[in-house]
Amino acid sequence: MGTPEFAVASLDAVVNSKHEIVAVVTVPDKKAGRGKKLKYSAVKEYALENNIKVLQPVKLKDSDFIQELETFNADLFIVVAFRMLPRDVWAMPPMGTFNIHASLLPQYRGAAPINHAIINDESKTGLTSFMIDDKIDTGRIILQHEVDIQPEDNVGDLHDKLMELSRKTVIETLELIEKGKLELISQEDFIVDVNKLKPAPKIFKEDCHLKYNQKVEEAHLWVRGLSPYPAAFVLWQSPNGKEYLVKIYKSKVIKTESEVGKIYTDNKNYLALGFDGGQLEIIELQLQSKKRIDILDFLRGFDINNDWTWR
């Protein structure tokens, strides 16, 4: 059970193992793009290419879906980047249902663990496989694998590292279950102080808007933690009042005097935003409705000066 590209790696690992995938469950097709054509999830595309039965329930509690799911007589359900399952679903298979989550649980429970690990300047994160229960990301842990977060990593880099690691994690988890060697660990055993748990809530558009009250280092972490998707952004204002939405994909912290809200540029190879504690140099950016480009190409074709501001 899964939806995005992240889930395809572990699905592919199981398909190419000795285990049999009897079906996949994914989200319904969605209309996307200017032509409003139906778009399949990455998991559905892979399943169709490999002749695997696909189920796409609108509601997971739907009785017809649950009855169809029962007909497959699956020993086990695997969940990677999907929705919260009702008890009627996750309690169905005799060997249970396990989930692979992109954090070292109990830290970063929620929808955006990879983003928040970078935003919070963690030096490591990882994958956790755990048995699903009634709450989100709280089940007993099967195993964990760690990954280092490098200073230059953005969320795309870390996503790809964890996606590749999921191949190993899903097979090792399956083998432990198959051999009856599970030693499940309660997440409560890892919690020393509940107030030190860091959540990973879903990220909305307004969360991506860099703020005046952020330190320059914090703004840089948000750029890394949101690149390449959904991308941090600011609004530029020209002296005549025209406004531009600008997405920032790559940045650098420059520790120098700066005025919050001011734009600094030599109009040749340097452009930075003034924050508390320094300037945030922009390396790659995208104007609304334009292509993503590096700052050198941008400044060759866009007239901007130090009278501009951002908000």
N, C-alpha and C positions, 0 to 999 in steps of 0.2 A: 504494500500500500504506500503510494508516494505520488509526488507531482513533478517537482522541478528536475533540472539536470543533475543536481546533487544526488538525487535518489537513483539515478540511472547507473552510476558506478557500482553500487552494491547489488542492484538487480542483475547487472551484467556478470558480476562475480558469482552469484548464485546460479545463473543460467549456465555458466561454464564450469560448474562444479558437478559433483555426483548427485546433487539434490535436484528435485523436480519442482519447477514452478508450475502450479496448475492454473493460476490466473493472477492478474494484477487488478488492483482497484485504484482508480485515479479520479480526478475531478472531471465534471462535464466539460465539453468543448466550449470555448468562448469566442465571441466575435472580436476581432482585433484589426487594427490598421484602417486606412482610409476606405478600403473596399468592404470593410466589415466581414471579412472572410472568417470562417470558423478556424480557430487555432487549436491544435491538439497540445496536451501537456507533453513534456519531454518523455515522461514514462510511457504514455500511450504510443508515441512515435516509436520508441524502442520495442514495445510489446508487439506492435503490428509488424515491424520488420522481422521479428523473430517468431511470428505465428503463435503468440500467446493470447489467450482469451482475456478480454478487457471488460471490466465492469465500471460504470460511471454513474453511481447513484447521486441524485440531487440531495437527498436526505439519507443519512446513514442509519436512521431509525426506521426507514421505510420497510414494511413487512415483506414486500416482494423482493427487495434487495437481500434481506436477511435470509429468506427462504432459498434464494438462488445461491447465496454464499454457502449455505449448509450443504448443498448438493455436491460441492467439490471435495468434501470430507478431508479438508486439509489438516495435517498434523499440527501446523504451526503458522502463525501470521507474523510477517515482518513489516515494520512500519518505519519509513524514512521520509521526513519532511512531508507530513500529511496533516490531516485534521484530527481533532480530538475524537476518539472513538467512544460510542456508547458501550455500556457493559454487555449488552446482547451480542456485540460484535467481538470485543477483545477477549471475552470469556468463552467464546465458542470452541476454539481448537483445543484438543486434549493436552498438548504440550504448551499451551499458552500463547501469548503475543508479546514480542519484544520490539523495542524501539531503539534506533540509533540516533543519538542527539549530539549536536556539534558543540559540546562544552564538557568540562569536567564537573559533572553534577556532584553536589547540589548547586554549584554556582551556575548562573546564567540559564535559569529555567525561563522558557518563553520562546517567542517567535523569531527573535533576531540575535542569537547567541554569538555568531561570528562578528557581527558589527560591533556589539557592545564590548566584546573582549578587546578590540583595538581601541575603541573610544575611551575605555578605562585604562589604557596603557598597560595591559597585561604583558608579561614576558613569555607566557605559555598558555595554551589552551589544549583542547583535545577532543576525543570522541568518547562517549559513554554508551554502552548497550545496557538496557535495563528492561525488566518485566513491567508491562503497563498495568496501572491500577486506575482507580476512579478519578484521580486528580492529574493535572498536567505536569509531566516530567518529575514525578515524585516516587516512582516505583523503585523496587530493590535492584541494586546495581549488579550486573553480571561481570563486566570488565571495562577497563578504561585504557586508552592509549594517549600519551601526551604528544604535543607538537610545540616547538619553539616558535614564538612570534618575533620575527626580525624587525629592526627599527624601520626598514624601508617597506615592509609588507603593507599592502592595502587589503581591503576586504576580499577583493577578487583573488589576490595571491593566496590568502589564507583559506578561502573557500576551496580552491583547487587542491591545496595540500591535504585538507581534511577529506575532500571527496575521494582522493586517491587512497587515503588511509582507510576509508570506509570499506574498501574491497577486502582488506585483511580482517577488519573488525567483524564484518558480517559472517565470514567463513569461520573464524575462531569461535564466535558466539554459537553458531550452528553446531560446531563440533562438540562444544561443551554440553549443549542440550542433548545432542544425540547420544553421547557417551554417559549421560547421567552424572556429569561431574560439576554441576552447578553448585557454587557456594555463594548464594545471594547475600548481598550486604545492604542493610538498611541505610538510606541516605541520612537518617538521623545520626548514625555513627560518625558522620563527617562534620556535623554541625556543632561547633563549639559555642558560637554566639549567633543566634538567628538574625540579629541586627547587622551582621557582616555579610549576609547573603546578598549577592548582586543579581538583580533581575535582568531579563533580556526582552523587554516588551517590544511589540511591533513598532516599526518606525514609520511615522507619517510625514507628509510633505513638509509641514511646518517645523518638524524636528530637524530638517536638513538646512534650514535657514540659519546661517552663522549670525551670532549675536554680538552686540556691542560689549556686553558685560563679560565676554569670554577672554581669558588670557590667551596670548598668541599661541602658546603650546597646546592649549585645549582646542583651539580652532583647528590647528594642524592635525590633531588626533581625529577630529570629526571628519576632516577631509579624507584621511586615510580610511576611517571606518565606514565611509559611505561611497568610496570609489571602487569600482566604476558605477555601481548602482545602489541606491537611487541618486547619489551625488549631492554633495553639499553645494549650496548656492548663496549668492548675495545679490542685492540690487544696486547697480551703479546709477549714479545721477550726474548728468552733464550740467555745466553752468547754466544752460538754457532750460533746465528742468526735465529734459528727456530721460527716460528710465530704461535700463536694460537688465534683464535677468541673466545672470552669468553663473553657470555651473563650474565648479572647480574640481579637477580630477587629481591634480598633483601639486604639492606645495612644499615650502621650505621655511623654517623659522629663521629670521634674521634678528639677532639681538641688538637693536639699535633704538635710538630715540624715535618715537612716533606719536602721532596724534590719532586717537581713536576716530574712525570714520573717514579718514583721509586716504586718498589714493596717491601712491608714489610711483613715478615712472620716469625713465629717461627717453621714452618713446622709441627705443631701439631694441633693447634686450632685457629690460627689467621692468616689472610691474608688481607692486605689492600693496596690501591693505594694511592700514594702521590699526593695531590692536594694543591693548594694555600689555606692556612688557616687550614690544617689538613689532616688527613688520612681518606679515605673512606673504612671502614671495610666491607668486603664482607661476607654475611651470607648465601646466596644461589646463585648458579651459574650453568652454563652449558657450557661445552666445545663443540665446533662444532661437530655434529654427535654423541654426547653422551647424557645421561639423565641428567635432572635437579636434583641436589643434594645439600645437605647442606655442609658447608665448612669443617666440621669434617670428613665426609666420603670422601670428595675430597682429603684432605691432607693425608689421610691414603694410598691413592693409586696413588698420583702424586708427583713426586720429583721436588720441586721448592725451591729456596733460595733467599736471598736478593740481588743477583747479577742480577736478572731478572729486566726488565723494561716494561713499558706499553706505548702505544700511541693510 
